Amino acid sequence: MNETITKNHTLRGVLCTTIGGVCWGFSGTCGQYLFMHYEVSSLWLTCVRLLTAGILLSAAAAVRSRETFAAVWRQPREVLQIALYGICGLALCQYSYMTSISYSNAATTTVLQNLSLVFIMLISCLRIRRKPNCRESVSLVLALAGTYILATGGNPGHLAISSKGLFWGIMTAVAVTIYTILPRKLLPRWGRETITGLGMLFGGIFVNLAARSWTYEVHLPVQGWLALVAIIVFGSLVAFPLFMQGVTDIGPVKSSMLAATEPVAAAVFSAVWLKTQFTVASLVGFACIIVTIFLLAKSE
């Protein structure tokens, strides 16, 4: 009986993590579609996506974890930390991610985003004052090689993607690193659902006020609004809960490996739907960085 339950949980974890990665890849491609066909600002898109997801996820947390959600408001210092997490982590990540896509494509941005694993590894090594082990050193070399190949196409002195696309792609990885590290002490106390919902809500409010989003004039046809809805639903409301269910069922190591479906899905959707063409060099760069996911997922 227990063996059957374990197998069911494992199967559910694999499916949830894999589908979650595909949803993230699809949402990024929807962003690329908007930038290709309509005059949409990445800042406006971030404002709408972050605030909408923040409201919906906070409402869900208030219903499912009522006591925890109410208790956190009685801790002003904790609320401030959540706000910093939302602004410096989630808001920066989503803006960098969409801006990078606007200058390059969803697949390249999603692959560069995974450099965050290398940044987190280096920070961890500095924190405990040790040198990277063999597996980590190989991952670092592959990440640098993959980034170099993506940037230059293997031809020194030549940029294969725009400098802005490369910069914001790396900034996305930096932002992922920030929002991974910032809430480490908050998560065990308040739960991921409350922290994420409030983080997105605070980040969304800040970005909307800073950008004065209500002054933007955006005119989209039905297809454009459907793409925007898909970004919010698949990229924020569906992918995240699925991935976290996968982590619960099969653990973070296997989940991190299966999340490699995100850049693969983004590349497939971009190529099939938007006819994005990838060179052999760019595919080699993708492969180098994706391999680091598997190596670092097994690293202590």
N, C-alpha and C positions, 0 to 999 in steps of 0.2 A: 504493500500500500504506500509506504513512505517512498519507495523507489519510484513508483508511478508518479507521485506528486513532484518529486525532484526532477524527473524527466519532463513533466509538463511545465514546471517553472523554467527549466533550462530552455525548452523550445520557445516559451513565451518571451523569455529574455532575449534570445537571439532574434526573434521576429521583431520585437519592439525596438531594439537598438538599431537593427538594419533599416527598418522602415523610418525610424526617426532621422537617421542619416540621409536617407533618400529625400525626406520632406525638407530638410535643411538645404540640400542641393537644389531641389526644385524651387524653393522660395528665392534663392539667390539668382536663379535663371529668370524668374519672373521680374526681379529687379532689373536685370540686364535687358529684358524685353521692354520695360518702361523707358529706360534710358535710350534705347535704340530707336524707338518709334515716336516718343512724345517728349516734349520739353518739360521734364520733371526734375526738380532739384533734389539732390540726395539729402539735403538738410530738411526739406519739407517732408520727404518720404520718411525720414527718421522720426520727425515730430509726430506724424500720424501713427506710424507703426508702434513706436514706443509707448505713447500715451494710451492708445487703444488697448494694447496688450496689458499694460500696467493696470488699467481700470478693471479689465475682465479677470486677470489673474488675482488681483487683490480681492475682488468680490468673491472669487472661488475660495480663496484662503479664509476669508471672513466667515464663509458658510461651513467649510469643512473643518477648519481649526479655529473655532470661535474663541475659545479661551486663550489660546496662544496669541492670536491676532489682537485681542483686546489687551492682553498683558504687556505686549511690547510697547504700547503707547505710554505706559507708565514708567518707561525707562528712557528719558530724553537723550542720554549719552548713546544708548544703543540705536535709537532712531536716527541720530546724527550720523553714526557709522553706516547705517543702511543707506542713508541719503548719499554719502560719499561713494559708497559702492555703486549706487545707481547712476550717479553723475560721472564719476571718474572711470567706472568700469563698463557698465552696460550701455550708457548713452554714447560714450566714446567709441565703444566697439561697434555698435550698430551704425553710427555715422561713418566711421572709417571703412567699414565693410561695404556699405552702399556706395560711398565715394570711390573706393578702389574699383568696384564693378563698373561704375560710370566711365572710368578711364581705361579699363582693360576688359575683363569678362569674368563671369561668375566662377568658372573653373580655376583660373589663375589666382583669383582672390581667395578662394576657399583653400587652395593648396598653401598659399603663403600664410594663411591664418594658422595653419598647423605648426608653424615655427614657434608658436607659443609653448609647445611641449619642450623645445630646446631651451627657451628662456627660463621656464620654470625649473628645469633640471639644473641650469647654471646657478640660479638663485638658491636652490636647495643645497648645492655643493658649497656655495659661499657661506650659507647660513651655518652649516655644520663643519665648515673649514676642512673640506677634503677635496681631493682631486677627482675629476670624473673617471669612472672605471672604463674598462675596455669597450663595453657596449655603448656607454654614453659618449665616449670619444668618437667612435665610429658614427654615431648618430649626428654629432656635431659636424663632422666632416661632410657627411651626406647632405645635411641641411644647408651648409654653406655652398656646397657644389650645386645642389638643386636650385638654390636662389640665384647663383651666378649664371647657370645655364638658362633659367627662365628670363633673367634680365638681359642677357646678351645674345641668347641663341647660340652660345658657344663661340661667338666671334668677338674677341676683345675690342673695346673701343666702339662697339655698336650696341644700342639699346633695342632689344626685340619688343619690349613693351614700353609704354610711356613712363617717364620718370615719376609722374604723379601717381600712376597706377601702382608702381612698385613701392613708392613711399607709403601710400595709404594702405596697401596690402600688409606691409611690415608693421604699420601702426595698428592694424587690426590684431595682429599677433601680440603686440605690446598690450593692447586693451584687454584681450582675452587673458593674458597673464595677470593683469591687475585685478580683473573681476574673479579670477580663480583664487587669488591669494587673499584679497581683502576680507571676504566673509568667512574665513576659515573658523574663527572663534564664535561667530554668530550662528552658524548653521546648526551645530549640535543643540543650541539653546532654544532656537525659535523655529527651526525646520526650513527646508529649502523652499517650500511653497510660499510661506509668509515672506521670507527674505527676497525671493525673486519677484513676487508680486509687488511688494512695496518698493523694491529697488527700481523696477521698471516704472512704477508710478512717479516716484521722485525724479528719476531721470527724464521721464516724459514731460513733467511739469517744468523742469528747469530748461530743457531744450526748447519747448514751445515758447516760454517767456523770453529766453535769450534771442531766439530767432524771430519773435513776433510772427508766429506762423499764421495768424489770422489775417495778415496783410498780403499773403501770397494769393495770387489769382491762378488757379489751376483748372484747366478745362480738359477733361478726359472723356473719350467715348466709353461705351459700355465695356469694351475689351480692356481698356486701361483700368477701370475701377475693379473689374474682376481680377486682374493681375495684382492690384493692391490688396484686395481681400485675401487672395491666395498667399501673399507674403505674410500677412498678419496671422491667418489661420494656420497654414502649414509651417511657417517659420517660427512662430512663437507659441501658439496655443496647442498644437498637435505634437510637434517634434520634441519639445522639451519634456512633457510628461512621459512620452513613450521612451525617450532615452533614459530618464530617471527610473522608470519601471525596469528597464533592462539592467541598469546598474544594481538595483535591488535583487533581481533574480539571478544574475550570472557574475556580478562583481565588476569593479572598475577596469580590471585588466582586459578581460574579453570584450567588454563594452567599448573600450578605447580602440581596440583592433577593429571591431565591427563598424565603428563610426567612420572608418575609412571609406565607407560607402558614400559619405557626403561629397568629397571632391570628385569621386568617380561618377556619381550621379550628376553633379553639376556639369562635368565635361560631356557626358552623354546627352543631357538635355540641351546644352548649348550647341552641340554639334548637330543633333537631329532636328531640334525645333528652330533654333536661330541661325543654323548653318555656319556656326563659328568654325574656322579652320585652325587646326593645331599642327605645328611643324613637328618633325621627329625630335628636334632638340627640346621643344617645350614638353613633349611627352616624357622624355628622359628626365627632365627637371622635375616633372610631376612625380615620377617613380621614385627619385632620390628622396624627396621630402616625405612621400607616403610611407616609405620603408622606415623612416624614423618613428612613425607612430607605433609600428610593431616592436621596434627595438626598445623604445622608451616605455612602452606599456609593460614590458617585462622587467624593467629596471626598478630596483628598490628605491 
